[in-house]
Amino acid sequence: MDELSDVFTAVSHPTRRAIIGQLAAGQARFTDIAQPFDTALNSVTKHLKLLERAGLIERKKQGREVFISFRGEPLREVAKWVHEYERFWKERLDQFEQHFQKMKEKKEKK
Amino acid sequence: MDELSDVFTAVSHPTRRAIIGQLAAGQARFTDIAQPFDTALNSVTKHLKLLERAGLIERKKQGREVFISFRGEPLREVAKWVHEYERFWKERLDQFEQHFQKMKEKKEKK
């Protein structure tokens, strides 16, 4: 699969988004990452593998410990992709605004 | 699963992103959507189901035909989510820029 698909797959699970949220505050050890989740360690390992494949985390050895940190770069492609469709929700917002503006004007005329 | 996870899952496949790209240019019939892809109609149906579950497409009956159109609103949540991590790739870009600026200054001194 292509890189962008890997990134979207990686962030498509709430647990993996929570891990990103946690690591965005600073690097952590595996046990720190696993601790808040009420799931098997095995499942945390799988989540981390998907994040790693997407380039969203990296592991660094510091002495005898391995620290996992967040890498934001792959999300730039997500932002780029979604930006292409921005006009679709902005147009809809504009339509809402115009609708409410008209309703307001009608009310004021009464 | 939550809505945002559904949206990320929906856009995590290149075929589904291609369908979004196609529908962003205007509504289309199922056969128009399936035609450019070298896959079984069955697989196109599955892709459309995932897009529909995420609220990214809607079907409208016009006479005897069903037209499928793109809805951009769910992508607003994607944009919001990714925006929270913007500083992570911007910081990295800044570091690159500073690095190149320094290299340039060194060169100019020589």
Backbone of each chain as ProteinMPNN parsed JSONL, in Angstrom:
{"seq_chain_A": "MDELSDVFTAVSHPTRRAIIGQLAAGQARFTDIAQPFDTALNSVTKHLKLLERAGLIERKKQGREVFISFRGEPLREVAKWVHEYERFWKERLDQFEQHFQKMKEKKEKK", "coords_chain_A": {"N_chain_A": [[0.852, -1.208, 0.0], [0.326, 2.356, -0.449], [2.141, 5.177, 1.022], [0.465, 7.22, 2.134], [-1.896, 5.837, 2.544], [-1.055, 4.051, 4.499], [-0.644, 5.859, 6.595], [-3.225, 6.893, 7.023], [-4.51, 4.505, 7.738], [-3.129, 3.969, 10.075], [-4.01, 6.016, 11.798], [-6.642, 5.454, 12.057], [-7.754, 4.215, 14.194], [-9.1, 4.627, 17.443], [-7.507, 4.072, 19.707], [-4.925, 4.192, 18.686], [-4.841, 6.865, 17.94], [-5.033, 7.968, 20.45], [-2.615, 7.135, 21.541], [-0.85, 8.617, 19.951], [-1.616, 11.156, 20.804], [-0.735, 11.041, 23.439], [2.052, 10.651, 23.098], [2.701, 12.984, 21.833], [3.014, 14.735, 23.839], [5.433, 14.099, 24.814], [8.266, 11.839, 24.736], [8.007, 8.29, 25.497], [8.153, 5.226, 27.424], [7.515, 1.789, 26.47], [5.951, 0.518, 28.468], [4.811, 2.745, 29.743], [3.188, 3.663, 27.729], [1.431, 1.555, 27.323], [0.127, 1.381, 29.737], [-2.224, 3.203, 30.319], [-4.233, 1.95, 28.82], [-6.81, -0.391, 28.669], [-6.165, -2.914, 27.546], [-4.741, -5.944, 26.146], [-1.201, -6.388, 26.27], [-0.117, -7.35, 23.981], [-1.883, -6.393, 22.046], [-1.358, -3.683, 22.201], [1.241, -3.698, 21.241], [0.733, -4.391, 18.554], [-0.679, -2.119, 17.719], [1.363, -0.211, 17.953], [3.094, -1.15, 16.003], [1.703, -0.607, 13.639], [1.664, 2.164, 13.755], [4.369, 2.663, 13.587], [5.017, 1.63, 11.063], [3.777, 3.513, 9.508], [5.423, 5.593, 9.902], [4.97, 7.258, 12.019], [5.876, 7.023, 14.579], [8.974, 6.658, 16.405], [11.622, 4.572, 17.611], [14.013, 4.861, 20.162], [17.072, 3.908, 21.558], [18.105, 4.418, 24.808], [20.601, 4.096, 26.815], [19.807, 1.372, 28.745], [17.211, 1.417, 28.128], [14.311, 1.662, 25.992], [12.986, 4.285, 24.216], [9.998, 5.665, 22.957], [9.007, 7.844, 20.447], [7.019, 10.5, 19.024], [6.505, 11.227, 15.584], [5.741, 13.838, 13.544], [5.792, 14.419, 10.816], [4.624, 12.634, 8.737], [1.964, 13.332, 8.877], [1.698, 15.663, 7.552], [1.168, 15.102, 4.886], [-1.399, 14.136, 5.111], [-2.731, 16.448, 5.923], [-2.373, 17.962, 3.605], [-3.79, 16.445, 1.729], [-6.422, 16.54, 2.741], [-6.888, 19.22, 2.662], [-7.39, 19.746, 0.006], [-10.074, 19.311, -0.256], [-11.344, 21.173, 1.187], [-12.989, 23.275, 0.338], [-15.433, 22.019, 0.102], [-16.644, 21.636, 2.596], [-16.573, 24.216, 3.475], [-18.095, 25.675, 1.625], [-20.587, 24.59, 2.251], [-20.883, 25.558, 4.834], [-20.986, 28.289, 4.264], [-23.411, 28.37, 2.896], [-25.159, 27.738, 4.985], [-24.741, 29.956, 6.61], [-25.662, 32.027, 4.939], [-28.32, 31.272, 4.785], [-29.16, 31.588, 7.46], [-28.715, 34.274, 7.719], [-30.585, 35.325, 5.936], [-32.939, 34.473, 7.207], [-32.775, 35.969, 9.5], [-32.95, 38.567, 8.47], [-35.563, 38.481, 7.456], [-36.993, 38.221, 9.812], [-36.402, 40.656, 10.999], [-37.716, 42.415, 9.346], [-40.353, 41.97, 9.954]], "CA_chain_A": [[0.0, 0.0, 0.0], [1.105, 3.591, -0.489], [2.431, 5.801, 2.324], [-0.69, 7.944, 2.671], [-2.828, 4.806, 3.03], [-0.507, 3.572, 5.777], [-0.864, 6.87, 7.625], [-4.665, 6.906, 7.336], [-4.815, 3.27, 8.479], [-2.544, 4.104, 11.414], [-4.783, 6.932, 12.663], [-8.067, 5.11, 11.952], [-8.211, 3.552, 15.423], [-9.036, 5.589, 18.557], [-6.374, 3.778, 20.598], [-3.687, 4.714, 18.075], [-4.873, 8.33, 18.05], [-4.737, 8.29, 21.856], [-1.159, 6.953, 21.717], [-0.236, 9.805, 19.337], [-1.888, 12.273, 21.724], [0.143, 10.876, 24.605], [3.458, 10.847, 22.705], [2.889, 14.383, 21.435], [3.421, 15.44, 25.059], [6.812, 13.712, 25.122], [8.58, 10.424, 24.504], [7.579, 7.403, 26.578], [8.53, 3.821, 27.299], [6.403, 0.912, 26.112], [5.056, 0.3, 29.621], [4.046, 3.988, 29.967], [2.18, 3.763, 26.667], [0.431, 0.501, 27.503], [-0.538, 1.475, 31.041], [-3.599, 3.751, 30.38], [-5.208, 1.207, 28.022], [-7.3, -1.627, 29.276], [-6.07, -3.981, 26.54], [-3.576, -6.814, 26.262], [0.059, -5.793, 25.792], [-0.027, -7.833, 22.605], [-2.653, -5.497, 21.18], [-0.595, -2.418, 22.161], [2.36, -3.965, 20.315], [0.197, -4.318, 17.191], [-0.968, -0.704, 17.432], [2.639, 0.487, 17.754], [3.649, -1.583, 14.714], [1.019, 0.141, 12.57], [2.137, 3.557, 13.844], [5.759, 2.666, 13.129], [4.994, 1.417, 9.614], [3.363, 4.78, 8.905], [6.45, 6.594, 10.206], [4.444, 8.205, 13.008], [6.656, 6.912, 15.825], [10.292, 6.031, 16.258], [12.174, 4.024, 18.85], [15.427, 5.203, 20.375], [17.646, 3.274, 22.735], [18.867, 5.314, 25.682], [21.122, 3.166, 27.831], [19.15, 0.059, 28.68], [15.781, 1.599, 27.895], [13.883, 2.083, 24.656], [11.971, 5.329, 24.265], [9.216, 5.798, 21.735], [8.594, 9.24, 20.296], [6.096, 10.817, 17.939], [7.015, 11.965, 14.416], [4.565, 14.452, 12.923], [5.929, 14.646, 9.358], [3.678, 11.97, 7.825], [0.642, 13.97, 8.932], [1.683, 16.77, 6.593], [0.499, 14.602, 3.673], [-2.824, 14.071, 5.455], [-3.219, 17.829, 5.883], [-2.391, 18.346, 2.197], [-4.883, 15.725, 1.068], [-7.728, 17.018, 3.218], [-6.981, 20.615, 2.25], [-7.958, 19.777, -1.348], [-11.529, 19.2, -0.204], [-11.785, 22.177, 2.147], [-14.092, 24.074, -0.187], [-16.701, 21.291, 0.194], [-17.355, 21.946, 3.832], [-16.678, 25.676, 3.612], [-19.278, 26.049, 0.841], [-21.775, 24.227, 3.003], [-20.97, 26.514, 5.94], [-21.44, 29.555, 3.69], [-24.836, 28.229, 2.617], [-25.842, 27.843, 6.278], [-24.648, 31.348, 7.036], [-26.582, 32.804, 4.101], [-29.659, 30.864, 5.181], [-29.489, 32.216, 8.734], [-28.744, 35.707, 7.472], [-31.9, 35.593, 5.325], [-33.96, 34.289, 8.239], [-32.637, 37.113, 10.395], [-33.493, 39.72, 7.745], [-37.02, 38.298, 7.418], [-37.477, 38.503, 11.169], [-36.259, 42.091, 11.256], [-38.731, 43.107, 8.545], [-41.679, 41.784, 10.566]], "C_chain_A": [[0.887, 1.258, 0.0], [1.235, 4.212, 0.908], [1.206, 6.468, 2.952], [-1.724, 6.962, 3.223], [-2.362, 4.25, 4.371], [-0.785, 4.56, 6.903], [-2.343, 6.902, 8.018], [-5.065, 5.655, 8.128], [-4.32, 3.406, 9.919], [-3.415, 4.964, 12.334], [-6.277, 6.587, 12.669], [-8.602, 4.394, 13.199], [-8.05, 4.511, 16.607], [-7.865, 5.33, 19.507], [-5.081, 4.331, 20.015], [-3.671, 6.239, 18.086], [-4.574, 8.765, 19.488], [-3.245, 8.159, 22.131], [-0.42, 8.159, 21.13], [-0.403, 11.005, 20.267], [-0.954, 12.238, 22.925], [1.593, 11.199, 24.233], [3.745, 12.275, 22.258], [3.329, 15.218, 22.642], [4.851, 15.089, 25.454], [7.029, 12.22, 24.937], [8.203, 9.578, 25.714], [8.113, 6.001, 26.353], [7.301, 2.986, 26.969], [5.419, 0.76, 27.272], [4.223, 1.549, 29.94], [2.909, 4.094, 28.961], [1.049, 2.773, 26.919], [-0.453, 0.743, 28.731], [-1.968, 2.06, 31.014], [-4.65, 2.91, 29.656], [-5.545, -0.125, 28.663], [-7.286, -2.752, 28.228], [-4.808, -4.803, 26.777], [-2.341, -6.117, 25.693], [0.281, -6.152, 24.325], [-0.739, -6.888, 21.623], [-1.972, -4.125, 21.089], [0.583, -2.561, 21.191], [1.901, -3.846, 18.864], [-0.096, -2.873, 16.789], [0.332, 0.051, 17.134], [3.27, 0.111, 16.412], [3.02, -0.812, 13.56], [1.459, 1.607, 12.563], [3.554, 3.664, 13.293], [5.835, 2.52, 11.613], [4.638, 2.709, 8.88], [4.372, 5.896, 9.16], [6.019, 7.592, 11.26], [5.126, 8.1, 14.375], [8.047, 6.386, 15.485], [10.8, 5.58, 17.632], [13.63, 4.424, 18.953], [15.908, 4.536, 21.635], [18.413, 4.316, 23.525], [19.335, 4.461, 26.837], [20.432, 1.829, 27.669], [17.672, 0.199, 28.327], [15.499, 2.046, 26.461], [12.782, 3.124, 24.819], [11.299, 5.477, 22.902], [8.785, 7.25, 21.627], [7.752, 9.424, 19.034], [6.824, 11.558, 16.826], [5.82, 12.527, 13.659], [4.594, 14.523, 11.402], [4.892, 13.926, 8.494], [2.29, 12.611, 7.815], [0.546, 15.162, 7.989], [0.949, 16.352, 5.308], [-1.013, 14.489, 3.885], [-3.435, 15.468, 5.347], [-3.357, 18.314, 4.435], [-3.606, 17.735, 1.491], [-6.229, 16.334, 1.462], [-7.973, 18.466, 2.782], [-7.617, 20.749, 0.861], [-9.489, 19.78, -1.348], [-12.159, 20.24, 0.72], [-13.011, 22.928, 1.653], [-15.443, 23.364, -0.006], [-17.415, 21.525, 1.515], [-17.48, 23.442, 4.056], [-17.887, 26.196, 2.848], [-20.544, 25.787, 1.633], [-21.973, 25.192, 4.179], [-21.494, 27.858, 5.442], [-22.935, 29.511, 3.415], [-25.653, 28.361, 3.904], [-25.896, 29.303, 6.716], [-25.628, 32.227, 6.269], [-28.028, 32.533, 4.492], [-30.068, 31.589, 6.469], [-29.567, 33.736, 8.592], [-30.109, 36.106, 6.905], [-33.021, 35.493, 6.355], [-33.977, 35.485, 9.185], [-33.273, 38.36, 9.764], [-35.016, 39.676, 7.693], [-37.633, 38.694, 8.755], [-37.483, 40.009, 11.438], [-37.302, 42.901, 10.511], [-40.103, 43.061, 9.199], [-41.957, 42.855, 11.609]], "O_chain_A": [[2.05, 1.212, 0.402], [0.535, 3.826, 1.843], [0.94, 6.307, 4.143], [-2.351, 7.226, 4.249], [-3.171, 4.007, 5.267], [-1.119, 4.165, 8.02], [-2.674, 6.935, 9.204], [-5.857, 5.733, 9.067], [-5.005, 3.008, 10.861], [-3.541, 4.667, 13.522], [-7.085, 7.336, 13.219], [-9.772, 4.013, 13.245], [-7.0, 5.134, 16.765], [-7.294, 6.274, 20.053], [-4.242, 4.869, 20.738], [-2.608, 6.846, 18.225], [-3.942, 9.797, 19.715], [-2.671, 8.966, 22.862], [0.524, 8.666, 21.736], [0.536, 11.769, 20.492], [-0.45, 13.27, 23.369], [2.279, 11.924, 24.953], [4.89, 12.726, 22.296], [3.94, 16.275, 22.485], [5.418, 15.725, 26.342], [6.082, 11.435, 24.976], [8.094, 10.092, 26.827], [8.479, 5.633, 25.237], [6.171, 3.432, 27.169], [4.207, 0.859, 27.085], [3.07, 1.437, 30.358], [1.813, 4.551, 29.286], [-0.128, 3.095, 26.754], [-1.622, 0.359, 28.757], [-2.858, 1.474, 31.63], [-5.845, 3.131, 29.852], [-4.677, -0.865, 29.127], [-8.281, -3.455, 28.052], [-3.919, -4.394, 27.524], [-2.442, -5.343, 24.74], [0.799, -5.355, 23.542], [-0.253, -6.627, 20.523], [-1.999, -3.482, 20.04], [0.876, -1.648, 20.419], [2.603, -3.264, 18.036], [0.198, -2.456, 15.669], [0.401, 0.844, 16.195], [3.902, 0.943, 15.762], [3.708, -0.412, 12.621], [1.609, 2.214, 11.503], [3.896, 4.634, 12.616], [6.622, 3.202, 10.956], [5.128, 2.97, 7.781], [4.193, 7.017, 8.686], [6.623, 8.656, 11.393], [4.972, 8.979, 15.222], [8.27, 5.767, 14.444], [10.441, 6.145, 18.665], [14.386, 4.346, 17.985], [15.24, 4.585, 22.668], [19.269, 5.014, 22.982], [18.559, 4.138, 27.736], [20.463, 1.224, 26.597], [16.96, -0.801, 28.237], [16.314, 2.704, 25.816], [11.771, 2.875, 25.476], [11.942, 5.421, 21.854], [8.266, 7.826, 22.583], [7.781, 8.606, 18.114], [7.662, 12.419, 17.094], [4.975, 11.769, 13.183], [3.551, 14.67, 10.765], [4.325, 14.545, 7.593], [1.534, 12.451, 6.857], [-0.55, 15.619, 7.665], [0.209, 17.14, 4.72], [-1.801, 14.715, 2.967], [-4.504, 15.652, 4.764], [-4.328, 18.985, 4.083], [-4.338, 18.41, 0.768], [-7.069, 16.606, 0.605], [-9.112, 18.879, 2.563], [-8.295, 21.735, 0.573], [-10.118, 20.2, -2.319], [-13.356, 20.192, 1.0], [-13.946, 23.191, 2.41], [-16.483, 24.021, 0.036], [-18.643, 21.605, 1.558], [-18.392, 23.891, 4.75], [-18.622, 27.049, 3.344], [-21.449, 26.62, 1.691], [-23.098, 25.591, 4.478], [-22.326, 28.492, 6.091], [-23.648, 30.483, 3.663], [-26.7, 29.008, 3.922], [-26.937, 29.813, 7.13], [-26.329, 33.057, 6.848], [-28.855, 33.443, 4.527], [-31.168, 32.133, 6.564], [-30.37, 34.396, 9.251], [-30.71, 37.091, 7.334], [-33.935, 36.318, 6.376], [-35.033, 35.951, 9.611], [-34.016, 39.098, 10.409], [-35.682, 40.697, 7.862], [-38.641, 39.397, 8.82], [-38.422, 40.557, 12.015], [-37.729, 43.955, 10.984], [-40.916, 43.97, 9.035], [-43.023, 42.856, 12.224]]}, "seq_chain_B": "MDELSDVFTAVSHPTRRAIIGQLAAGQARFTDIAQPFDTALNSVTKHLKLLERAGLIERKKQGREVFISFRGEPLREVAKWVHEYERFWKERLDQFEQHFQKMKEKKEKK", "coords_chain_B": {"N_chain_B": [[-17.41, 1.724, 16.414], [-16.034, 5.064, 16.529], [-17.078, 8.152, 14.85], [-14.948, 9.624, 13.626], [-13.018, 7.651, 13.337], [-14.315, 6.006, 11.491], [-14.272, 7.717, 9.267], [-11.499, 8.032, 8.799], [-10.884, 5.351, 8.251], [-12.371, 5.037, 5.938], [-11.012, 6.682, 4.098], [-8.62, 5.458, 3.909], [-7.878, 3.822, 1.863], [-6.48, 3.658, -1.394], [-8.205, 3.384, -3.641], [-10.665, 4.245, -2.668], [-10.051, 6.883, -2.077], [-9.592, 7.73, -4.658], [-12.163, 7.488, -5.713], [-13.475, 9.46, -4.226], [-12.083, 11.669, -5.236], [-12.995, 11.603, -7.865], [-15.782, 11.976, -7.524], [-15.792, 14.47, -6.412], [-15.652, 16.106, -8.53], [-18.171, 16.043, -9.478], [-21.503, 14.613, -9.269], [-22.171, 11.069, -9.806], [-23.109, 8.025, -11.551], [-23.38, 4.627, -10.348], [-22.207, 2.871, -12.258], [-20.556, 4.631, -13.671], [-18.735, 5.244, -11.704], [-17.563, 2.783, -11.163], [-16.378, 2.109, -13.553], [-13.644, 3.234, -14.209], [-12.033, 1.607, -12.626], [-10.119, -1.309, -12.285], [-11.386, -3.489, -11.017], [-13.516, -5.968, -9.422], [-17.074, -5.495, -9.574], [-18.336, -5.995, -7.223], [-16.357, -5.403, -5.354], [-16.182, -2.673, -5.675], [-18.678, -1.963, -4.722], [-18.333, -2.59, -2.017], [-16.371, -0.707, -1.312], [-17.854, 1.652, -1.681], [-19.762, 1.317, 0.304], [-18.254, 1.633, 2.644], [-17.5, 4.29, 2.348], [-19.984, 5.465, 2.468], [-20.848, 4.801, 5.034], [-19.157, 6.412, 6.481], [-20.231, 8.816, 5.942], [-19.369, 10.171, 3.725], [-20.323, 10.007, 1.178], [-23.44, 10.35, -0.624], [-26.561, 8.938, -1.728], [-28.817, 9.652, -4.306], [-32.024, 9.435, -5.655], [-32.911, 9.982, -8.95], [-35.422, 10.187, -10.964], [-35.363, 7.227, -12.679], [-32.848, 6.63, -12.057], [-29.96, 6.271, -9.928], [-27.996, 8.59, -8.316], [-24.746, 9.217, -7.136], [-23.211, 11.221, -4.755], [-20.578, 13.375, -3.492], [-19.872, 14.154, -0.108], [-18.432, 16.618, 1.767], [-18.319, 17.36, 4.453], [-17.622, 15.477, 6.656], [-14.88, 15.465, 6.492], [-14.023, 17.723, 7.66], [-13.616, 17.234, 10.358], [-11.4, 15.612, 10.209], [-9.525, 17.448, 9.283], [-9.459, 19.154, 11.485], [-8.461, 17.447, 13.467], [-5.898, 16.801, 12.465], [-4.764, 19.269, 12.373], [-4.126, 19.832, 14.989], [-1.641, 18.717, 15.303], [0.061, 20.096, 13.761], [2.207, 21.751, 14.461], [4.238, 19.927, 14.819], [5.283, 19.08, 12.34], [5.869, 21.523, 11.281], [7.739, 22.627, 13.053], [9.89, 20.91, 12.512], [10.378, 21.592, 9.874], [11.194, 24.234, 10.272], [13.571, 23.75, 11.652], [15.088, 22.548, 9.626], [15.226, 24.691, 7.854], [16.698, 26.535, 9.395], [19.052, 25.129, 9.627], [19.92, 25.042, 6.925], [20.179, 27.735, 6.494], [22.295, 28.373, 8.189], [24.315, 26.842, 6.979], [24.506, 28.181, 4.592], [25.373, 30.693, 5.45], [27.886, 30.001, 6.469], [29.156, 29.211, 4.115], [29.177, 31.621, 2.776], [30.946, 33.074, 4.313], [33.349, 31.899, 3.723]], "CA_chain_B": [[-16.296, 2.674, 16.267], [-16.475, 6.46, 16.473], [-17.208, 8.741, 13.5], [-13.647, 9.978, 13.051], [-12.381, 6.392, 12.919], [-14.983, 5.606, 10.245], [-13.802, 8.579, 8.174], [-10.117, 7.658, 8.502], [-10.918, 4.037, 7.591], [-12.91, 5.229, 4.584], [-10.041, 7.307, 3.192], [-7.331, 4.761, 4.049], [-7.62, 2.979, 0.685], [-6.312, 4.529, -2.57], [-9.386, 3.342, -4.517], [-11.715, 5.092, -2.098], [-9.642, 8.278, -2.271], [-9.807, 8.025, -6.078], [-13.613, 7.686, -5.881], [-13.747, 10.803, -3.693], [-11.555, 12.608, -6.224], [-13.893, 11.595, -9.019], [-17.088, 12.545, -7.149], [-15.614, 15.892, -6.107], [-15.881, 16.809, -9.802], [-19.603, 16.015, -9.785], [-22.161, 13.335, -8.956], [-21.984, 10.039, -10.829], [-23.841, 6.774, -11.341], [-22.527, 3.518, -9.923], [-21.425, 2.355, -13.395], [-19.5, 5.613, -13.971], [-17.724, 5.14, -10.646], [-16.874, 1.487, -11.264], [-15.715, 1.965, -14.854], [-12.183, 3.402, -14.295], [-11.264, 0.693, -11.776], [-9.962, -2.664, -12.802], [-11.732, -4.43, -9.943], [-14.877, -6.511, -9.499], [-18.137, -4.572, -9.131], [-18.524, -6.357, -5.83], [-15.376, -4.685, -4.544], [-16.589, -1.251, -5.718], [-19.817, -1.863, -3.793], [-17.785, -2.572, -0.647], [-15.73, 0.601, -1.117], [-18.906, 2.664, -1.534], [-20.401, 1.116, 1.622], [-17.399, 2.242, 3.662], [-17.598, 5.749, 2.173], [-21.324, 5.859, 2.911], [-20.868, 4.683, 6.499], [-18.429, 7.572, 7.005], [-20.965, 10.039, 5.572], [-18.628, 10.891, 2.685], [-21.111, 10.026, -0.065], [-24.868, 10.085, -0.451], [-27.237, 8.47, -2.937], [-30.093, 10.344, -4.554], [-32.752, 8.895, -6.787], [-33.419, 10.983, -9.891], [-36.158, 9.362, -11.928], [-35.085, 5.789, -12.527], [-31.412, 6.453, -11.829], [-29.43, 6.658, -8.627], [-26.743, 9.333, -8.428], [-23.944, 9.217, -5.916], [-22.45, 12.47, -4.688], [-19.593, 13.516, -2.419], [-20.152, 15.075, 0.997], [-17.129, 16.948, 2.353], [-18.375, 17.712, 5.89], [-16.875, 14.648, 7.62], [-13.434, 15.737, 6.401], [-13.701, 18.847, 8.541], [-13.095, 16.656, 11.606], [-10.041, 15.16, 9.888], [-8.693, 18.655, 9.234], [-9.327, 19.614, 12.871], [-7.582, 16.522, 14.188], [-4.52, 16.893, 11.971], [-4.307, 20.619, 12.691], [-3.559, 19.804, 16.352], [-0.254, 18.236, 15.284], [0.738, 20.885, 12.739], [3.49, 22.264, 14.95], [5.278, 18.89, 14.778], [6.038, 19.101, 11.088], [6.36, 22.887, 11.058], [8.983, 22.74, 13.826], [10.922, 20.198, 11.789], [10.707, 22.425, 8.715], [11.977, 25.362, 10.782], [14.917, 23.259, 11.945], [15.761, 22.398, 8.331], [15.515, 26.029, 7.337], [17.792, 27.101, 10.181], [20.24, 24.371, 9.244], [20.38, 25.498, 5.604], [20.581, 29.13, 6.645], [23.638, 28.323, 8.781], [25.236, 26.348, 5.96], [24.651, 29.266, 3.62], [26.211, 31.717, 6.09], [29.253, 29.448, 6.503], [29.669, 29.276, 2.744], [29.421, 33.029, 2.414], [32.13, 33.525, 5.055], [34.565, 31.345, 3.113]], "C_chain_B": [[-16.859, 4.112, 16.171], [-16.452, 6.989, 15.032], [-15.859, 9.025, 12.846], [-12.902, 8.726, 12.577], [-12.997, 5.891, 11.617], [-14.465, 6.423, 9.055], [-12.363, 8.213, 7.792], [-10.056, 6.301, 7.795], [-11.369, 4.205, 6.141], [-11.852, 5.779, 3.631], [-8.68, 6.594, 3.219], [-7.011, 3.861, 2.85], [-7.533, 3.864, -0.57], [-7.524, 4.526, -3.512], [-10.489, 4.251, -3.983], [-11.346, 6.569, -2.205], [-9.827, 8.678, -3.739], [-11.299, 8.266, -6.357], [-14.015, 9.073, -5.37], [-13.283, 11.855, -4.7], [-12.467, 12.736, -7.431], [-15.217, 12.311, -8.685], [-16.99, 14.033, -6.797], [-15.834, 16.735, -7.364], [-17.361, 16.813, -10.191], [-20.189, 14.646, -9.496], [-22.021, 12.347, -10.122], [-22.853, 8.825, -10.513], [-22.852, 5.67, -10.955], [-21.627, 3.037, -11.067], [-20.297, 3.321, -13.788], [-18.362, 5.487, -12.963], [-16.897, 3.879, -10.839], [-15.98, 1.414, -12.495], [-14.194, 2.15, -14.845], [-11.373, 2.367, -13.517], [-11.28, -0.723, -12.325], [-10.261, -3.674, -11.694], [-13.166, -4.921, -10.143], [-15.883, -5.487, -8.989], [-18.429, -4.77, -7.651], [-17.597, -5.567, -4.906], [-15.688, -3.177, -4.542], [-17.749, -1.028, -4.752], [-19.336, -1.771, -2.351], [-17.134, -1.227, -0.339], [-16.793, 1.681, -0.884], [-19.604, 2.541, -0.178], [-19.587, 1.772, 2.727], [-17.441, 3.763, 3.574], [-18.94, 6.253, 2.703], [-21.415, 5.826, 4.437], [-20.188, 5.892, 7.145], [-19.129, 8.888, 6.662], [-20.306, 10.815, 4.445], [-19.329, 10.873, 1.322], [-22.59, 9.902, 0.293], [-25.469, 9.696, -1.787], [-28.538, 9.226, -3.084], [-30.741, 9.734, -5.773], [-33.219, 10.043, -7.658], [-34.093, 10.202, -11.001], [-35.852, 7.9, -11.671], [-33.628, 5.557, -12.167], [-31.01, 6.916, -10.424], [-28.094, 7.368, -8.845], [-26.051, 9.37, -7.068], [-23.147, 10.513, -5.896], [-21.58, 12.518, -3.438], [-20.091, 14.5, -1.374], [-18.844, 15.355, 1.738], [-17.124, 17.129, 3.86], [-17.549, 16.807, 6.811], [-15.37, 14.918, 7.603], [-13.026, 16.929, 7.268], [-13.087, 18.346, 9.849], [-11.667, 16.139, 11.419], [-9.086, 16.356, 9.918], [-8.418, 19.177, 10.647], [-8.31, 18.758, 13.621], [-6.123, 16.733, 13.774], [-3.909, 18.261, 12.313], [-3.637, 20.676, 14.075], [-2.086, 19.417, 16.359], [0.612, 19.009, 14.289], [2.122, 21.325, 13.183], [4.606, 21.224, 14.823], [6.006, 18.837, 13.444], [6.538, 20.493, 10.761], [7.663, 23.119, 11.797], [10.134, 22.112, 13.055], [11.359, 21.01, 10.556], [11.567, 23.61, 9.132], [13.418, 24.946, 11.054], [15.733, 23.085, 10.657], [16.187, 23.763, 7.797], [16.701, 26.658, 8.061], [19.12, 26.443, 9.804], [20.807, 24.884, 7.912], [20.854, 26.949, 5.646], [22.017, 29.19, 7.178], [24.681, 27.881, 7.756], [25.548, 27.441, 4.943], [25.598, 30.342, 4.175], [27.676, 31.278, 6.138], [29.917, 29.578, 5.143], [30.055, 30.697, 2.367], [30.654, 33.579, 3.107], [33.422, 33.084, 4.393], [35.08, 32.215, 1.97]], "O_chain_B": [[-18.008, 4.322, 15.78], [-15.891, 6.367, 14.129], [-15.645, 8.713, 11.675], [-12.238, 8.745, 11.54], [-12.284, 5.406, 10.738], [-14.247, 5.883, 7.971], [-12.042, 8.097, 6.61], [-9.279, 6.118, 6.859], [-10.812, 3.588, 5.233], [-11.805, 5.376, 2.469], [-7.712, 7.069, 2.626], [-5.97, 3.206, 2.836], [-8.395, 4.714, -0.792], [-7.836, 5.552, -4.116], [-11.164, 4.94, -4.748], [-12.219, 7.415, -2.401], [-10.175, 9.821, -4.034], [-11.651, 9.145, -7.143], [-14.801, 9.773, -6.009], [-14.002, 12.814, -4.982], [-12.685, 13.83, -7.952], [-15.702, 13.136, -9.458], [-17.978, 14.763, -6.874], [-16.158, 17.919, -7.281], [-17.756, 17.508, -11.127], [-19.476, 13.643, -9.477], [-21.785, 12.739, -11.264], [-23.275, 8.619, -9.375], [-21.651, 5.775, -11.205], [-20.431, 2.82, -10.872], [-19.217, 2.888, -14.189], [-17.187, 5.604, -13.311], [-15.674, 3.903, -10.697], [-14.949, 0.741, -12.484], [-13.49, 1.315, -15.414], [-10.163, 2.252, -13.717], [-12.306, -1.244, -12.76], [-9.484, -4.601, -11.463], [-13.925, -4.358, -10.931], [-15.584, -4.707, -8.084], [-18.732, -3.82, -6.928], [-17.994, -5.124, -3.828], [-15.484, -2.496, -3.537], [-17.792, -0.019, -4.048], [-19.855, -0.982, -1.56], [-17.314, -0.673, 0.745], [-16.646, 2.522, 0.004], [-19.992, 3.547, 0.418], [-20.142, 2.389, 3.636], [-17.42, 4.449, 4.596], [-19.023, 7.323, 3.305], [-21.994, 6.723, 5.051], [-20.59, 6.341, 8.219], [-18.661, 9.957, 7.054], [-20.633, 11.981, 4.221], [-18.969, 11.633, 0.423], [-22.945, 9.416, 1.366], [-24.961, 10.069, -2.845], [-29.273, 9.419, -2.115], [-30.094, 9.536, -6.802], [-33.853, 10.978, -7.168], [-33.432, 9.629, -11.868], [-36.063, 7.397, -10.567], [-33.209, 4.413, -11.989], [-31.62, 7.806, -9.831], [-27.183, 6.827, -9.473], [-26.677, 9.529, -6.02], [-22.492, 10.869, -6.876], [-21.814, 11.802, -2.465], [-20.656, 15.543, -1.703], [-18.22, 14.437, 2.272], [-16.069, 17.064, 4.491], [-16.837, 17.319, 7.675], [-14.671, 14.636, 8.576], [-11.848, 17.121, 7.571], [-12.158, 18.954, 10.381], [-10.838, 16.212, 12.326], [-7.999, 16.292, 10.493], [-7.301, 19.585, 10.967], [-7.425, 19.267, 14.309], [-5.232, 16.829, 14.619], [-2.701, 18.385, 12.514], [-2.712, 21.457, 14.301], [-1.36, 19.741, 17.299], [1.748, 18.627, 14.011], [3.082, 21.287, 12.414], [5.781, 21.581, 14.731], [7.209, 18.58, 13.404], [7.525, 20.641, 10.041], [8.589, 23.726, 11.259], [11.214, 22.691, 12.95], [12.546, 21.099, 10.243], [12.536, 23.958, 8.457], [14.361, 25.672, 10.738], [16.913, 23.431, 10.607], [17.319, 23.966, 7.358], [17.592, 27.235, 7.437], [20.154, 27.1, 9.682], [22.007, 25.127, 7.787], [21.786, 27.341, 4.944], [22.843, 29.957, 6.684], [25.769, 28.448, 7.665], [26.684, 27.602, 4.498], [26.489, 30.831, 3.481], [28.585, 32.069, 5.884], [31.07, 29.994, 5.027], [31.086, 30.949, 1.743], [31.338, 34.449, 2.566], [34.446, 33.762, 4.469], [36.094, 31.888, 1.354]]}, "name": "protein", "num_of_chains": 2, "seq": "MDELSDVFTAVSHPTRRAIIGQLAAGQARFTDIAQPFDTALNSVTKHLKLLERAGLIERKKQGREVFISFRGEPLREVAKWVHEYERFWKERLDQFEQHFQKMKEKKEKKMDELSDVFTAVSHPTRRAIIGQLAAGQARFTDIAQPFDTALNSVTKHLKLLERAGLIERKKQGREVFISFRGEPLREVAKWVHEYERFWKERLDQFEQHFQKMKEKKEKK"}
